[in-house]
Amino acid sequence: MKQTTVVVSSSLALVVALGLGFGIGRATVTTPSTTTTTTSTTSTTSPTSTTSTIPGNQPAEAAWPFASTANRFMTPVGAARSYATTFLRYTSPVVGTFQQGDARSGEVLVSNHVGGTSTSILVRQLSGASSWWVLGSAAPDIHVTKPAALETISSPVTLSGMSTAFEAVVNVELYQDNSLVPIAATTVMGGSMGMMGPFTASFSFPKPTQHAGTLVFRTYSAKDGSVIEASSVRVAFAS
C-alpha cells in the first residue's frame, strides 16, 4: 500500500484514509492506491472514491445535500454556494472558484463581502458519482478540535478549540440530517479583537431521531447580523 499526498491550501486539512477528518491547518488529501502483485509483475491501479452510507442512504461523510431530497450538484461551486446560503445562512456570499485537491475533492472559498474573511467549504465526489457533496467547512478564526470530524457523540458533548470573534462570542448549533432547524444551540467564548483564545464548553442536546448530523460554529457581524465565518463538523450520534 502506498500513499500520495496533495497539498490543497493552508486554510484547512482534509484527510481521506479509512474515513475522513478535517480541521484548520495545512491541507492535505491522502488517496490510497492499490497494488496487485503476481509472481512476475506488480501493477498499480488508480483508486475510485468509496464512501459508506448511513440509514436513509446519506453518505456518512456528507453534510450536504440531504440524500432525502432531489438536490444534486454537478459542479463543486454549485454545491458550495448552496451550502453557504442554505445551511450556513450566508445572505449574499461572494463565492470563489474551485481549488482542486485530488482528482475528486477540493475547496471553495466564500465570504460575506468582497475582501471579507473567507470560509473554506470542503467538497468531494463520493461513491464514484459525478455529483458533488459538501463535507463541512473551515474558518480561519474558528478552529474546532473537539469533536473531530465523523466522531460519534452523545449528550453532553465537549466542545473545544480556538477562536477570535466580536466580544469573543461564537454561536454553536447542532443539526440532524434532513432538517435545517437546529435541535440545540449554545455559545462558546474564545478570544477577541483578533487575538485567538481557547474555548471549551459542555453542550447538551436532546436525543436525535437521525443517525448523524452537523455541528456549526458561526460568528456574526456586529454591524448587520450577517454571517462572517462558519466552521462546520460532521458527526454521528451514539445509539
Accessible surface in RSA format (square Angstrom, percent):
REM  Atomic radii and reference values for relative SASA: ProtOr
REM  Chains: A
REM  Algorithm: Lee & Richards
REM  Probe-radius: 1.40
REM  Slices: 20
REM RES _ NUM      All-atoms   Total-Side   Main-Chain    Non-polar    All polar
REM                ABS   REL    ABS   REL    ABS   REL    ABS   REL    ABS   REL
RES MET A   1   173.42  89.8 101.81  67.4  71.61 170.5 104.09  88.5  69.33  91.8
RES LYS A   2   115.76  56.5 110.30  67.7   5.46  13.0  69.88  62.9  45.88  48.9
RES GLN A   3   111.40  62.3  78.74  57.5  32.66  77.8  18.59  39.6  92.82  70.4
RES THR A   4    81.64  58.1  77.65  78.7   3.98   9.5  55.61  74.7  26.02  39.3
RES THR A   5    80.10  57.0  51.76  52.5  28.34  67.5  31.49  42.3  48.61  73.5
RES VAL A   6    54.25  35.7  51.01  46.2   3.23   7.8  54.25  47.1   0.00   0.0
RES VAL A   7    74.81  49.2  53.51  48.4  21.30  51.3  53.51  46.5  21.30  57.8
RES VAL A   8    20.41  13.4   0.65   0.6  19.75  47.6   1.17   1.0  19.24  52.2
RES SER A   9    26.63  22.5  16.56  22.1  10.07  23.2  26.62  56.7   0.01   0.0
RES SER A  10    95.14  80.4  76.07 101.5  19.07  43.9  40.64  86.5  54.50  76.3
RES SER A  11    32.98  27.9  26.12  34.9   6.86  15.8  31.77  67.7   1.20   1.7
RES LEU A  12     0.53   0.3   0.53   0.4   0.00   0.0   0.53   0.4   0.00   0.0
RES ALA A  13    22.41  20.6  22.41  34.6   0.00   0.0  22.41  31.6   0.00   0.0
RES LEU A  14     0.52   0.3   0.52   0.4   0.00   0.0   0.52   0.4   0.00   0.0
RES VAL A  15    60.81  40.0  60.14  54.4   0.67   1.6  60.14  52.3   0.67   1.8
RES VAL A  16    29.25  19.2  29.21  26.4   0.03   0.1  29.21  25.4   0.03   0.1
RES ALA A  17    47.75  43.9  27.64  42.7  20.11  45.7  30.32  42.7  17.44  46.2
RES LEU A  18   199.51 111.1 146.87 105.1  52.64 132.3 161.10 113.1  38.41 103.4
RES GLY A  19    34.75  42.9   0.00   N/A  34.75  42.9  27.76  76.2   7.00  15.7
RES LEU A  20    15.35   8.5   4.96   3.6  10.38  26.1   7.44   5.2   7.91  21.3
RES GLY A  21    26.33  32.5   0.00   N/A  26.33  32.5  22.32  61.3   4.01   9.0
RES PHE A  22    26.92  13.5   4.62   2.9  22.30  58.0   9.51   5.8  17.41  49.8
RES GLY A  23    22.11  27.3   0.00   N/A  22.11  27.3  20.84  57.2   1.26   2.8
RES ILE A  24    46.51  26.5  14.79  11.0  31.72  76.5  14.79  10.6  31.72  86.1
RES GLY A  25    31.33  38.6   0.00   N/A  31.33  38.6  31.33  86.0   0.00   0.0
RES ARG A  26   163.57  68.7 145.76  74.3  17.81  42.4  59.48  81.3 104.09  63.1
RES ALA A  27     0.00   0.0   0.00   0.0   0.00   0.0   0.00   0.0   0.00   0.0
RES THR A  28    32.18  22.9  32.18  32.6   0.00   0.0  21.33  28.7  10.85  16.4
RES VAL A  29     0.00   0.0   0.00   0.0   0.00   0.0   0.00   0.0   0.00   0.0
RES THR A  30    15.32  10.9  15.32  15.5   0.00   0.0   5.14   6.9  10.17  15.4
RES THR A  31    33.53  23.8  30.73  31.1   2.81   6.7  30.20  40.6   3.34   5.0
RES PRO A  32    47.69  34.8  47.40  43.2   0.29   1.0  47.40  39.1   0.29   1.8
RES SER A  33    13.95  11.8  13.95  18.6   0.00   0.0  13.27  28.3   0.68   1.0
RES THR A  34    73.41  52.2  70.73  71.7   2.67   6.4  65.08  87.4   8.32  12.6
RES THR A  35    59.79  42.5  29.22  29.6  30.56  72.8  23.84  32.0  35.94  54.3
RES THR A  36    80.88  57.5  75.87  76.9   5.01  11.9  54.06  72.6  26.82  40.5
RES THR A  37    97.72  69.5  67.34  68.3  30.38  72.4  52.35  70.3  45.37  68.6
RES THR A  38    77.88  55.4  59.85  60.7  18.03  43.0  68.64  92.2   9.24  14.0
RES THR A  39   152.75 108.6 109.95 111.5  42.80 102.0  91.95 123.5  60.80  91.9
RES SER A  40    98.57  83.3  60.79  81.1  37.78  87.0  48.15 102.5  50.42  70.6
RES THR A  41    88.44  62.9  80.10  81.2   8.35  19.9  69.64  93.5  18.80  28.4
RES THR A  42    87.85  62.5  54.92  55.7  32.93  78.5  35.85  48.2  52.00  78.6
RES SER A  43    60.38  51.0  54.32  72.5   6.06  14.0  44.33  94.4  16.05  22.5
RES THR A  44    71.11  50.6  38.84  39.4  32.27  76.9  25.89  34.8  45.23  68.4
RES THR A  45    72.98  51.9  68.90  69.9   4.08   9.7  63.16  84.8   9.82  14.9
RES SER A  46   103.05  87.1  77.18 103.0  25.86  59.6  39.61  84.4  63.43  88.9
RES PRO A  47    51.22  37.3  27.57  25.1  23.65  86.0  33.54  27.7  17.68 109.9
RES THR A  48   107.58  76.5  91.72  93.0  15.86  37.8  71.72  96.3  35.86  54.2
RES SER A  49    11.25   9.5   0.27   0.4  10.97  25.3   5.17  11.0   6.08   8.5
RES THR A  50   111.35  79.2  92.37  93.6  18.98  45.2  62.61  84.1  48.75  73.7
RES THR A  51    32.42  23.1   0.31   0.3  32.10  76.5   6.80   9.1  25.62  38.7
RES SER A  52    68.56  57.9  58.12  77.6  10.44  24.1  50.12 106.7  18.44  25.8
RES THR A  53    82.18  58.5  54.87  55.6  27.31  65.1  27.13  36.4  55.05  83.2
RES ILE A  54    29.83  17.0  26.09  19.4   3.74   9.0  28.22  20.3   1.61   4.4
RES PRO A  55    92.27  67.2  69.18  63.1  23.08  83.9  81.36  67.2  10.91  67.8
RES GLY A  56    62.21  76.7   0.00   N/A  62.21  76.7  38.55 105.8  23.67  53.0
RES ASN A  57   115.64  79.7 108.14 104.5   7.50  18.1  20.67  49.7  94.97  91.8
RES GLN A  58     7.56   4.2   7.56   5.5   0.00   0.0   6.49  13.8   1.07   0.8
RES PRO A  59     7.94   5.8   7.94   7.2   0.00   0.0   7.94   6.6   0.00   0.0
RES ALA A  60    22.55  20.7  19.08  29.5   3.46   7.9  19.48  27.4   3.06   8.1
RES GLU A  61    19.14  11.0  18.58  14.1   0.56   1.3   3.31   6.4  15.84  12.9
RES ALA A  62     0.00   0.0   0.00   0.0   0.00   0.0   0.00   0.0   0.00   0.0
RES ALA A  63     1.12   1.0   0.06   0.1   1.06   2.4   0.06   0.1   1.06   2.8
RES TRP A  64    12.27   4.9  12.27   5.9   0.00   0.0  12.27   6.5   0.00   0.0
RES PRO A  65     0.38   0.3   0.38   0.3   0.00   0.0   0.38   0.3   0.00   0.0
RES PHE A  66    12.14   6.1  11.63   7.2   0.51   1.3  11.63   7.0   0.51   1.5
RES ALA A  67    18.49  17.0   3.16   4.9  15.33  34.9   3.16   4.5  15.33  40.6
RES SER A  68    81.02  68.5  37.08  49.5  43.94 101.2  42.42  90.3  38.60  54.1
RES THR A  69    55.76  39.7  43.61  44.2  12.15  28.9  50.67  68.1   5.08   7.7
RES ALA A  70   103.50  95.2  67.90 104.8  35.59  81.0  78.87 111.1  24.63  65.3
RES ASN A  71    72.38  49.9  66.76  64.5   5.62  13.5   8.09  19.5  64.29  62.1
RES ARG A  72    98.34  41.3  73.40  37.4  24.94  59.4  38.28  52.3  60.06  36.4
RES PHE A  73    36.08  18.1  33.56  20.8   2.52   6.6  36.05  21.9   0.03   0.1
RES MET A  74   121.31  62.8 100.53  66.5  20.78  49.5  86.94  73.9  34.36  45.5
RES THR A  75    73.63  52.4  72.70  73.7   0.92   2.2  62.67  84.2  10.96  16.6
RES PRO A  76    17.13  12.5  17.13  15.6   0.00   0.0  17.13  14.1   0.00   0.0
RES VAL A  77    41.79  27.5  41.79  37.8   0.00   0.0  41.79  36.3   0.00   0.0
RES GLY A  78    24.96  30.8   0.00   N/A  24.96  30.8  21.95  60.2   3.01   6.7
RES ALA A  79     0.00   0.0   0.00   0.0   0.00   0.0   0.00   0.0   0.00   0.0
RES ALA A  80     0.00   0.0   0.00   0.0   0.00   0.0   0.00   0.0   0.00   0.0
RES ARG A  81   114.63  48.1 114.63  58.4   0.00   0.0  43.19  59.0  71.43  43.3
RES SER A  82    20.65  17.5  15.35  20.5   5.30  12.2  13.28  28.3   7.37  10.3
RES TYR A  83     0.00   0.0   0.00   0.0   0.00   0.0   0.00   0.0   0.00   0.0
RES ALA A  84     0.00   0.0   0.00   0.0   0.00   0.0   0.00   0.0   0.00   0.0
RES THR A  85    52.63  37.4  38.92  39.5  13.71  32.7  29.24  39.3  23.38  35.3
RES THR A  86    55.75  39.6  39.69  40.2  16.05  38.3  26.82  36.0  28.92  43.7
RES PHE A  87     4.28   2.1   2.06   1.3   2.22   5.8   2.37   1.4   1.91   5.5
RES LEU A  88     0.00   0.0   0.00   0.0   0.00   0.0   0.00   0.0   0.00   0.0
RES ARG A  89    95.52  40.1  86.78  44.2   8.74  20.8  51.25  70.0  44.27  26.8
RES TYR A  90     5.29   2.5   0.27   0.2   5.02  13.1   0.69   0.5   4.60   5.7
RES THR A  91   108.90  77.5  78.93  80.0  29.97  71.4  69.22  93.0  39.68  60.0
RES SER A  92    88.37  74.7  72.95  97.4  15.43  35.5  45.81  97.5  42.57  59.6
RES PRO A  93    19.47  14.2   6.14   5.6  13.33  48.5   6.20   5.1  13.28  82.5
RES VAL A  94    63.31  41.7  57.34  51.9   5.97  14.4  61.59  53.5   1.72   4.7
RES VAL A  95    26.76  17.6   0.07   0.1  26.69  64.3   0.07   0.1  26.69  72.4
RES GLY A  96    29.89  36.9   0.00   N/A  29.89  36.9  26.42  72.5   3.46   7.8
RES THR A  97   108.72  77.3 103.47 104.9   5.25  12.5  79.11 106.3  29.62  44.8
RES PHE A  98    50.20  25.1  28.67  17.8  21.53  56.0  28.67  17.4  21.53  61.6
RES GLN A  99    61.84  34.6  56.85  41.5   4.99  11.9  27.42  58.4  34.42  26.1
RES GLN A 100    97.10  54.3  76.94  56.2  20.17  48.0  46.33  98.6  50.78  38.5
RES GLY A 101     8.44  10.4   0.00   N/A   8.44  10.4   0.00   0.0   8.44  18.9
RES ASP A 102    16.56  11.6  10.97  10.9   5.59  13.2  15.02  35.3   1.54   1.5
RES ALA A 103    91.86  84.5  61.77  95.3  30.09  68.5  70.45  99.2  21.41  56.7
RES ARG A 104    54.13  22.7  53.94  27.5   0.19   0.5  21.06  28.8  33.07  20.0
RES SER A 105     0.00   0.0   0.00   0.0   0.00   0.0   0.00   0.0   0.00   0.0
RES GLY A 106     0.47   0.6   0.00   N/A   0.47   0.6   0.34   0.9   0.13   0.3
RES GLU A 107     0.14   0.1   0.14   0.1   0.00   0.0   0.14   0.3   0.00   0.0
RES VAL A 108     0.00   0.0   0.00   0.0   0.00   0.0   0.00   0.0   0.00   0.0
RES LEU A 109    52.06  29.0  50.63  36.2   1.43   3.6  50.73  35.6   1.33   3.6
RES VAL A 110     0.98   0.6   0.00   0.0   0.98   2.4   0.98   0.8   0.00   0.0
RES SER A 111     7.80   6.6   7.63  10.2   0.17   0.4   0.28   0.6   7.52  10.5
RES ASN A 112    33.45  23.1  15.06  14.6  18.38  44.3   5.27  12.7  28.18  27.2
RES HIS A 113   103.65  56.6  99.77  69.3   3.87   9.9  78.10  80.5  25.54  29.7
RES VAL A 114   128.58  84.6 111.16 100.6  17.42  42.0 112.32  97.6  16.25  44.1
RES GLY A 115    79.71  98.3   0.00   N/A  79.71  98.3  39.75 109.1  39.96  89.5
RES GLY A 116    14.62  18.0   0.00   N/A  14.62  18.0   3.99  11.0  10.63  23.8
RES THR A 117    52.03  37.0  38.08  38.6  13.95  33.3  15.82  21.3  36.21  54.7
RES SER A 118    41.15  34.8  33.14  44.2   8.02  18.5  12.55  26.7  28.61  40.1
RES THR A 119     0.00   0.0   0.00   0.0   0.00   0.0   0.00   0.0   0.00   0.0
RES SER A 120     0.92   0.8   0.92   1.2   0.00   0.0   0.00   0.0   0.92   1.3
RES ILE A 121     0.00   0.0   0.00   0.0   0.00   0.0   0.00   0.0   0.00   0.0
RES LEU A 122     0.00   0.0   0.00   0.0   0.00   0.0   0.00   0.0   0.00   0.0
RES VAL A 123     0.00   0.0   0.00   0.0   0.00   0.0   0.00   0.0   0.00   0.0
RES ARG A 124    15.17   6.4  15.17   7.7   0.00   0.0   2.05   2.8  13.13   8.0
RES GLN A 125    25.87  14.5  25.87  18.9   0.00   0.0   0.00   0.0  25.87  19.6
RES LEU A 126     4.15   2.3   3.22   2.3   0.92   2.3   3.22   2.3   0.92   2.5
RES SER A 127    70.45  59.5  41.04  54.8  29.41  67.8  37.44  79.7  33.01  46.3
RES GLY A 128    48.55  59.9   0.00   N/A  48.55  59.9  18.86  51.8  29.69  66.5
RES ALA A 129    44.30  40.7  34.13  52.7  10.18  23.1  44.10  62.1   0.20   0.5
RES SER A 130    69.08  58.4  58.73  78.4  10.35  23.9  42.39  90.3  26.69  37.4
RES SER A 131    11.92  10.1  11.45  15.3   0.46   1.1   6.02  12.8   5.90   8.3
RES TRP A 132    20.46   8.2  19.54   9.5   0.92   2.2  13.98   7.5   6.48  10.5
RES TRP A 133    19.20   7.7  19.20   9.3   0.00   0.0  16.21   8.6   3.00   4.9
RES VAL A 134     0.00   0.0   0.00   0.0   0.00   0.0   0.00   0.0   0.00   0.0
RES LEU A 135     0.06   0.0   0.06   0.0   0.00   0.0   0.06   0.0   0.00   0.0
RES GLY A 136     0.05   0.1   0.00   N/A   0.05   0.1   0.05   0.1   0.00   0.0
RES SER A 137     2.05   1.7   0.00   0.0   2.05   4.7   0.00   0.0   2.05   2.9
RES ALA A 138     2.65   2.4   1.59   2.5   1.06   2.4   2.21   3.1   0.44   1.2
RES ALA A 139     0.00   0.0   0.00   0.0   0.00   0.0   0.00   0.0   0.00   0.0
RES PRO A 140    54.25  39.5  46.37  42.3   7.88  28.6  47.47  39.2   6.77  42.1
RES ASP A 141    39.56  27.7  39.56  39.4   0.00   0.0   0.00   0.0  39.56  39.5
RES ILE A 142     0.16   0.1   0.00   0.0   0.16   0.4   0.00   0.0   0.16   0.4
RES HIS A 143    55.53  30.4  55.43  38.5   0.10   0.3  36.65  37.8  18.88  22.0
RES VAL A 144    23.16  15.2   3.57   3.2  19.60  47.2   3.57   3.1  19.60  53.1
RES THR A 145    84.64  60.2  66.59  67.5  18.05  43.0  65.51  88.0  19.13  28.9
RES LYS A 146    92.35  45.1  92.35  56.7   0.00   0.0  60.49  54.4  31.86  33.9
RES PRO A 147     1.98   1.4   0.39   0.4   1.59   5.8   0.84   0.7   1.14   7.1
RES ALA A 148    54.99  50.6  48.60  75.0   6.39  14.5  54.99  77.4   0.00   0.0
RES ALA A 149    13.58  12.5   0.37   0.6  13.21  30.1   0.37   0.5  13.21  35.0
RES LEU A 150    52.23  29.1  34.44  24.6  17.79  44.7  35.32  24.8  16.91  45.5
RES GLU A 151    56.50  32.4  47.55  36.0   8.94  21.3  30.60  59.2  25.90  21.1
RES THR A 152    83.28  59.2  61.43  62.3  21.84  52.1  36.96  49.6  46.32  70.0
RES ILE A 153     6.00   3.4   0.49   0.4   5.50  13.3   5.45   3.9   0.54   1.5
RES SER A 154    65.62  55.4  57.57  76.8   8.05  18.5  25.90  55.2  39.72  55.6
RES SER A 155    51.55  43.6  21.34  28.5  30.21  69.6  14.85  31.6  36.70  51.4
RES PRO A 156    86.28  62.9  67.65  61.7  18.62  67.7  67.74  55.9  18.53 115.2
RES VAL A 157    12.52   8.2   9.23   8.4   3.29   7.9  12.52  10.9   0.00   0.0
RES THR A 158    65.57  46.6  60.66  61.5   4.91  11.7  26.70  35.9  38.87  58.8
RES LEU A 159     0.00   0.0   0.00   0.0   0.00   0.0   0.00   0.0   0.00   0.0
RES SER A 160    20.63  17.4  20.63  27.5   0.00   0.0  16.76  35.7   3.86   5.4
RES GLY A 161     7.00   8.6   0.00   N/A   7.00   8.6   2.62   7.2   4.38   9.8
RES MET A 162    73.54  38.1  73.54  48.7   0.00   0.0  61.78  52.5  11.76  15.6
RES SER A 163     0.01   0.0   0.01   0.0   0.00   0.0   0.00   0.0   0.01   0.0
RES THR A 164    11.87   8.4   8.81   8.9   3.06   7.3   7.93  10.7   3.94   5.9
RES ALA A 165    12.62  11.6   0.60   0.9  12.02  27.3  12.62  17.8   0.01   0.0
RES PHE A 166   125.61  62.8 107.09  66.3  18.52  48.2 114.53  69.4  11.08  31.7
RES GLU A 167   119.17  68.4  98.88  74.8  20.29  48.3  39.12  75.7  80.05  65.4
RES ALA A 168    13.25  12.2  13.25  20.4   0.00   0.0  13.25  18.7   0.00   0.0
RES VAL A 169    48.63  32.0  44.05  39.9   4.58  11.0  44.05  38.3   4.58  12.4
RES VAL A 170     0.00   0.0   0.00   0.0   0.00   0.0   0.00   0.0   0.00   0.0
RES ASN A 171    42.54  29.3  42.25  40.8   0.30   0.7   8.24  19.8  34.30  33.2
RES VAL A 172     0.41   0.3   0.00   0.0   0.41   1.0   0.00   0.0   0.41   1.1
RES GLU A 173    25.96  14.9  25.92  19.6   0.03   0.1   3.13   6.0  22.83  18.6
RES LEU A 174     0.15   0.1   0.15   0.1   0.00   0.0   0.15   0.1   0.00   0.0
RES TYR A 175     4.51   2.1   4.51   2.6   0.00   0.0   3.91   2.9   0.59   0.7
RES GLN A 176    25.49  14.3  24.55  17.9   0.94   2.2   0.74   1.6  24.76  18.8
RES ASP A 177     6.22   4.4   4.55   4.5   1.67   4.0   3.23   7.6   3.00   3.0
RES ASN A 178    71.61  49.4  42.67  41.2  28.94  69.7  17.63  42.4  53.97  52.2
RES SER A 179    33.49  28.3  27.08  36.1   6.42  14.8  21.59  46.0  11.91  16.7
RES LEU A 180    80.26  44.7  62.25  44.5  18.01  45.3  62.25  43.7  18.01  48.5
RES VAL A 181   107.95  71.0 105.64  95.6   2.31   5.6 106.30  92.4   1.65   4.5
RES PRO A 182    43.54  31.7  28.75  26.2  14.80  53.8  28.75  23.7  14.80  92.0
RES ILE A 183    40.40  23.0  18.80  14.0  21.60  52.1  25.91  18.7  14.50  39.3
RES ALA A 184    18.16  16.7   6.75  10.4  11.41  26.0  18.04  25.4   0.12   0.3
RES ALA A 185    67.68  62.2  38.02  58.7  29.66  67.5  38.19  53.8  29.50  78.1
RES THR A 186    45.84  32.6  31.46  31.9  14.38  34.3  17.70  23.8  28.14  42.5
RES THR A 187    68.44  48.7  55.66  56.4  12.79  30.5  27.20  36.5  41.24  62.3
RES VAL A 188     2.80   1.8   0.11   0.1   2.69   6.5   2.80   2.4   0.00   0.0
RES MET A 189   112.36  58.2  97.25  64.4  15.12  36.0  90.65  77.1  21.72  28.8
RES GLY A 190    17.66  21.8   0.00   N/A  17.66  21.8   0.70   1.9  16.96  38.0
RES GLY A 191    12.18  15.0   0.00   N/A  12.18  15.0  12.17  33.4   0.00   0.0
RES SER A 192    37.11  31.4  31.27  41.7   5.85  13.5   2.83   6.0  34.28  48.0
RES MET A 193   179.45  92.9 143.18  94.8  36.27  86.4 120.47 102.4  58.98  78.1
RES GLY A 194    62.74  77.4   0.00   N/A  62.74  77.4  31.58  86.7  31.16  69.8
RES MET A 195   139.27  72.1 138.02  91.3   1.25   3.0 105.66  89.8  33.61  44.5
RES MET A 196    71.61  37.1  45.18  29.9  26.43  62.9  43.69  37.1  27.92  37.0
RES GLY A 197     9.07  11.2   0.00   N/A   9.07  11.2   9.07  24.9   0.00   0.0
RES PRO A 198   103.61  75.5  92.00  83.9  11.60  42.2  92.01  76.0  11.60  72.1
RES PHE A 199     6.56   3.3   0.15   0.1   6.41  16.7   4.03   2.4   2.53   7.2
RES THR A 200   104.11  74.0  81.41  82.5  22.70  54.1  67.00  90.0  37.11  56.1
RES ALA A 201    28.03  25.8  17.01  26.2  11.03  25.1  28.03  39.5   0.00   0.0
RES SER A 202    86.97  73.5  54.39  72.6  32.58  75.0  41.20  87.7  45.76  64.1
RES PHE A 203     5.97   3.0   4.82   3.0   1.15   3.0   5.97   3.6   0.00   0.0
RES SER A 204    75.68  64.0  61.09  81.5  14.60  33.6  37.24  79.3  38.44  53.9
RES PHE A 205    17.60   8.8   4.24   2.6  13.36  34.8   9.00   5.5   8.60  24.6
RES PRO A 206    79.46  57.9  66.78  60.9  12.68  46.1  78.64  64.9   0.82   5.1
RES LYS A 207   161.48  78.8 131.84  80.9  29.63  70.6 114.23 102.8  47.25  50.3
RES PRO A 208    21.07  15.4   8.20   7.5  12.87  46.8   9.86   8.1  11.21  69.7
RES THR A 209   114.08  81.1  81.05  82.2  33.03  78.7  79.96 107.4  34.11  51.6
RES GLN A 210    59.87  33.5  50.99  37.3   8.88  21.1   2.69   5.7  57.19  43.4
RES HIS A 211    98.82  54.0  92.51  64.3   6.31  16.1  54.33  56.0  44.49  51.8
RES ALA A 212     2.83   2.6   2.83   4.4   0.00   0.0   2.83   4.0   0.00   0.0
RES GLY A 213     0.72   0.9   0.00   N/A   0.72   0.9   0.72   2.0   0.00   0.0
RES THR A 214     2.72   1.9   2.39   2.4   0.33   0.8   0.56   0.7   2.16   3.3
RES LEU A 215     0.06   0.0   0.06   0.0   0.00   0.0   0.06   0.0   0.00   0.0
RES VAL A 216     0.00   0.0   0.00   0.0   0.00   0.0   0.00   0.0   0.00   0.0
RES PHE A 217     0.00   0.0   0.00   0.0   0.00   0.0   0.00   0.0   0.00   0.0
RES ARG A 218     0.57   0.2   0.57   0.3   0.00   0.0   0.00   0.0   0.57   0.3
RES THR A 219     6.93   4.9   6.88   7.0   0.05   0.1   5.76   7.7   1.17   1.8
RES TYR A 220    65.58  30.6  54.96  31.3  10.62  27.6  48.92  36.8  16.66  20.5
RES SER A 221    21.16  17.9  15.03  20.1   6.13  14.1   5.42  11.5  15.74  22.1
RES ALA A 222    72.17  66.4  27.11  41.8  45.07 102.5  37.92  53.4  34.26  90.7
RES LYS A 223   195.40  95.3 156.00  95.7  39.40  93.8 107.96  97.2  87.45  93.1
RES ASP A 224   102.96  72.1  64.38  64.1  38.58  91.2  39.44  92.8  63.52  63.3
RES GLY A 225    45.96  56.7   0.00   N/A  45.96  56.7  26.97  74.0  18.99  42.5
RES SER A 226    18.47  15.6  13.18  17.6   5.29  12.2  15.85  33.8   2.61   3.7
RES VAL A 227     3.07   2.0   2.62   2.4   0.45   1.1   2.62   2.3   0.45   1.2
RES ILE A 228    50.81  28.9  50.65  37.7   0.16   0.4  50.65  36.5   0.16   0.4
RES GLU A 229     5.76   3.3   5.76   4.4   0.00   0.0   0.00   0.0   5.76   4.7
RES ALA A 230     0.00   0.0   0.00   0.0   0.00   0.0   0.00   0.0   0.00   0.0
RES SER A 231     4.17   3.5   4.17   5.6   0.00   0.0   4.07   8.7   0.10   0.1
RES SER A 232     0.00   0.0   0.00   0.0   0.00   0.0   0.00   0.0   0.00   0.0
RES VAL A 233     8.62   5.7   8.62   7.8   0.00   0.0   8.62   7.5   0.00   0.0
RES ARG A 234     1.29   0.5   1.29   0.7   0.00   0.0   1.21   1.7   0.08   0.0
RES VAL A 235     1.32   0.9   0.00   0.0   1.32   3.2   0.92   0.8   0.41   1.1
RES ALA A 236    30.79  28.3  30.68  47.3   0.11   0.3  30.68  43.2   0.11   0.3
RES PHE A 237    19.38   9.7   4.64   2.9  14.73  38.3   4.64   2.8  14.73  42.2
RES ALA A 238    42.92  39.5  28.06  43.3  14.86  33.8  30.98  43.6  11.94  31.6
RES SER A 239   145.93 123.3  85.22 113.7  60.71 139.9  66.28 141.1  79.65 111.6
END  Absolute sums over single chains surface
CHAIN  1 A    10949.4       8111.3       2838.1       6690.2       4259.2
END  Absolute sums over all chains
TOTAL         10949.4       8111.3       2838.1       6690.2       4259.2
